[in-house]
Amino acid sequence: MASRAPETHATDPRNPRRPHRHAPHPGRRRSLTSDRRPRGGDRHHRWLRQDGEGIGPHPVACPTDQVLLGRAHFGDENGETTYYCGLILIDGQRVKVGAPSWSEAQRESNSFFAAPQNEVLVGRQHSGDENGPTRYATASLSAWGRTVELTSYRWTPGQREGSSHSKAGDYEVMVGRQHSGDENGQTGYQYARIAG
């Protein structure tokens, strides 16, 4: 069965049931929206903002049926982190995101995580500074009762964590992250393309 390329959408943060064309900027910093319009539909993001990433053990998880599409971080462990989440649609059908599974914690300053084959990142938890623990939530995707497969896995070049910003390309989802050192150390992200 031939299908169109998948689309990614986000919902209006003020009303999660209503899709919208332009996401409002909820934070106090610069706007980090994406207004690109790929083939097959609009692509927007929902923000999950966390001030002081190193403060508190609370995990960040995407809303129901949304996946991580990107992340930005400014400053040290007390800086501001933004997570970009979005819906996936294939031929107009909303892709179902399975129940999250949390990884074992690892030390942030020498961390490497890649989701299992055909699973995506849906959350992250970190507490403390670069010596604190980090763990990730992954989930599988399904549509029409079948697993959605991922292809074309790629790692981004490293960038300084304290001023990092990374978003998935068209039809991609985030599937991994690696980091070394403190906020001046390098962070890289792994993305994979949704097979359509």
Disulfide bonds with the S-S distance in Angstrom:
Cys62-Cys85 2.14
